[in-house]
Amino acid sequence: MKTIINRKRLASSFTELCEISSPSKKESGVATYLKQKFSEMGADSIYEDNSASQTGADCGNLIITFPGTNPELEGVFLSCHMDTVEPANGVEVVRTGDIFTSKGNTVLGSDDKSGIAAMLELVASLKENNIPHSTIEIILTTCEEIGLLGAKSLEYSKIQSNYGYALDSTGIDHVIVGAPAANKMKISVKGVAAHAGLNPEAGINALSLTAEALSKIEVGKLDSESTRNFGLIRGGAATNIVPELVTLRGEVRSHSPEKVVTYTQEILDTFNSVIDNWEGSQAENSARPSLECEITDDYPVLKLEHDAPVIQRIQQASKKCGKDLRFIVAGGGSDGNIFSSHGLPTAIVATGMTNVHTVDEQLDLNDLESLTELLHAITT
């Protein structure tokens, strides 16, 4: 199988993709490039959906179809996202032997352009070598890095395959079969501003109330399948003003949907208790602190059983191409969570990318070739 993969073309496609800037909501450059490439390869259809009106991106998701040439094989979809995290403008790829990095002041973009490059090489090599294959649907989403927005707005009625694979994980030779659900939270604690030196007793310190609530909430790893974290806090106007408003953002994750609800409710109950039990000292007014909370259902649980067709197929493929895959449970969500919640079981496949979301990101061409070999086995 190694002999039919054109390493030079694979490396070139990856480099070209990475050097097209595509931060979230600005994926149109990559979308245009891919439309042309897949059109030249003879795609049966290239469809750009209407998700941009919901995501705010400068293009929609792409759904590209190559009809099967082996009627005995069930169709399958392969998915990647087109956006990258910042800093993403002006990427210059540096190749040292088989290792790709950026010049050092941007991310590389292997998350998720490594997967896209493998898709391009898969189709190109199948076509030029006349290899019978299943129907292949390629799904390319926008805005994955900022909340899986493209996947949440995808026109699922256009997808014909029953299951597929999202090429979007660090490392190599592993498949994610489980991922948690998550809630995101925005909590606003409102007090009363006052001069901190002249009459602090007239104020209600929103920061103190927030700190009191946080001190009572366990964060980090809550149990073997759940985590909770607060990562952003903003508030106050000056050191001499009692802070009137504090806003913080956090999340709850768990492989148990019930625990997501329970651990989220604990946060609400704690903050409400602190607000309700506040005892002020103002003589001048009867103001009290208040609380606002926004909860966003960020993504649902992903759980694939061992005997699911999507897992059985990749297991058979790995044996065909001589790979020893590990099947693991991960701690983060991806487009695969969203696809699966729409009745399209999706396994998440590692692409070889490492140190993602940093300027030290890198990719080994040998790992990218290995991924492409696996995709060949899946589709043939």
ChimeraX attribute file (.defattr): number of C-alpha atoms within 10 A of each C-alpha:
attribute: neighborCount
match mode: 1-to-1
recipient: residues
	/A:1	12
	/A:2	11
	/A:3	6
	/A:4	15
	/A:5	21
	/A:6	15
	/A:7	16
	/A:8	9
	/A:9	14
	/A:10	22
	/A:11	21
	/A:12	12
	/A:13	19
	/A:14	25
	/A:15	25
	/A:16	15
	/A:17	24
	/A:18	26
	/A:19	18
	/A:20	20
	/A:21	22
	/A:22	26
	/A:23	22
	/A:24	24
	/A:25	23
	/A:26	19
	/A:27	24
	/A:28	21
	/A:29	15
	/A:30	20
	/A:31	24
	/A:32	11
	/A:33	14
	/A:34	20
	/A:35	19
	/A:36	12
	/A:37	15
	/A:38	21
	/A:39	14
	/A:40	10
	/A:41	15
	/A:42	15
	/A:43	18
	/A:44	11
	/A:45	15
	/A:46	19
	/A:47	14
	/A:48	20
	/A:49	19
	/A:50	15
	/A:51	23
	/A:52	20
	/A:53	12
	/A:54	13
	/A:55	22
	/A:56	16
	/A:57	21
	/A:58	16
	/A:59	23
	/A:60	27
	/A:61	27
	/A:62	26
	/A:63	24
	/A:64	24
	/A:65	21
	/A:66	20
	/A:67	17
	/A:68	19
	/A:69	14
	/A:70	15
	/A:71	12
	/A:72	10
	/A:73	15
	/A:74	17
	/A:75	21
	/A:76	22
	/A:77	24
	/A:78	26
	/A:79	27
	/A:80	26
	/A:81	29
	/A:82	34
	/A:83	30
	/A:84	30
	/A:85	21
	/A:86	17
	/A:87	17
	/A:88	22
	/A:89	15
	/A:90	16
	/A:91	23
	/A:92	20
	/A:93	22
	/A:94	15
	/A:95	17
	/A:96	9
	/A:97	8
	/A:98	11
	/A:99	13
	/A:100	21
	/A:101	23
	/A:102	23
	/A:103	16
	/A:104	15
	/A:105	15
	/A:106	22
	/A:107	29
	/A:108	34
	/A:109	36
	/A:110	30
	/A:111	31
	/A:112	28
	/A:113	27
	/A:114	32
	/A:115	28
	/A:116	27
	/A:117	25
	/A:118	27
	/A:119	23
	/A:120	20
	/A:121	25
	/A:122	23
	/A:123	22
	/A:124	22
	/A:125	16
	/A:126	17
	/A:127	14
	/A:128	10
	/A:129	10
	/A:130	10
	/A:131	15
	/A:132	16
	/A:133	24
	/A:134	21
	/A:135	22
	/A:136	23
	/A:137	24
	/A:138	25
	/A:139	25
	/A:140	24
	/A:141	29
	/A:142	36
	/A:143	28
	/A:144	22
	/A:145	22
	/A:146	15
	/A:147	15
	/A:148	22
	/A:149	24
	/A:150	32
	/A:151	25
	/A:152	24
	/A:153	20
	/A:154	26
	/A:155	16
	/A:156	15
	/A:157	6
	/A:158	10
	/A:159	18
	/A:160	15
	/A:161	15
	/A:162	15
	/A:163	22
	/A:164	29
	/A:165	27
	/A:166	28
	/A:167	30
	/A:168	28
	/A:169	24
	/A:170	19
	/A:171	16
	/A:172	18
	/A:173	19
	/A:174	19
	/A:175	26
	/A:176	24
	/A:177	23
	/A:178	24
	/A:179	27
	/A:180	26
	/A:181	25
	/A:182	27
	/A:183	21
	/A:184	18
	/A:185	22
	/A:186	17
	/A:187	20
	/A:188	21
	/A:189	24
	/A:190	24
	/A:191	24
	/A:192	19
	/A:193	19
	/A:194	19
	/A:195	16
	/A:196	17
	/A:197	11
	/A:198	10
	/A:199	12
	/A:200	17
	/A:201	17
	/A:202	20
	/A:203	23
	/A:204	26
	/A:205	25
	/A:206	27
	/A:207	22
	/A:208	15
	/A:209	20
	/A:210	22
	/A:211	11
	/A:212	15
	/A:213	19
	/A:214	16
	/A:215	11
	/A:216	13
	/A:217	14
	/A:218	14
	/A:219	14
	/A:220	11
	/A:221	13
	/A:222	14
	/A:223	9
	/A:224	8
	/A:225	16
	/A:226	21
	/A:227	22
	/A:228	22
	/A:229	17
	/A:230	16
	/A:231	9
	/A:232	10
	/A:233	15
	/A:234	12
	/A:235	16
	/A:236	17
	/A:237	12
	/A:238	10
	/A:239	10
	/A:240	13
	/A:241	19
	/A:242	26
	/A:243	24
	/A:244	20
	/A:245	23
	/A:246	21
	/A:247	20
	/A:248	17
	/A:249	18
	/A:250	18
	/A:251	21
	/A:252	27
	/A:253	31
	/A:254	27
	/A:255	23
	/A:256	17
	/A:257	16
	/A:258	10
	/A:259	18
	/A:260	23
	/A:261	15
	/A:262	12
	/A:263	22
	/A:264	20
	/A:265	11
	/A:266	14
	/A:267	21
	/A:268	17
	/A:269	13
	/A:270	17
	/A:271	24
	/A:272	17
	/A:273	12
	/A:274	18
	/A:275	22
	/A:276	13
	/A:277	8
	/A:278	13
	/A:279	11
	/A:280	14
	/A:281	12
	/A:282	15
	/A:283	8
	/A:284	8
	/A:285	8
	/A:286	8
	/A:287	13
	/A:288	16
	/A:289	21
	/A:290	16
	/A:291	19
	/A:292	13
	/A:293	15
	/A:294	10
	/A:295	15
	/A:296	12
	/A:297	12
	/A:298	19
	/A:299	24
	/A:300	25
	/A:301	21
	/A:302	26
	/A:303	19
	/A:304	19
	/A:305	12
	/A:306	12
	/A:307	9
	/A:308	11
	/A:309	15
	/A:310	22
	/A:311	22
	/A:312	13
	/A:313	17
	/A:314	22
	/A:315	20
	/A:316	13
	/A:317	20
	/A:318	19
	/A:319	13
	/A:320	16
	/A:321	17
	/A:322	12
	/A:323	15
	/A:324	11
	/A:325	16
	/A:326	12
	/A:327	18
	/A:328	12
	/A:329	16
	/A:330	17
	/A:331	15
	/A:332	15
	/A:333	21
	/A:334	22
	/A:335	26
	/A:336	31
	/A:337	28
	/A:338	25
	/A:339	24
	/A:340	19
	/A:341	17
	/A:342	11
	/A:343	11
	/A:344	21
	/A:345	24
	/A:346	30
	/A:347	28
	/A:348	28
	/A:349	28
	/A:350	23
	/A:351	32
	/A:352	27
	/A:353	27
	/A:354	18
	/A:355	16
	/A:356	20
	/A:357	18
	/A:358	17
	/A:359	19
	/A:360	16
	/A:361	20
	/A:362	24
	/A:363	26
	/A:364	20
	/A:365	22
	/A:366	13
	/A:367	20
	/A:368	24
	/A:369	23
	/A:370	21
	/A:371	23
	/A:372	27
	/A:373	24
	/A:374	25
	/A:375	24
	/A:376	25
	/A:377	20
	/A:378	23
	/A:379	26
	/A:380	19
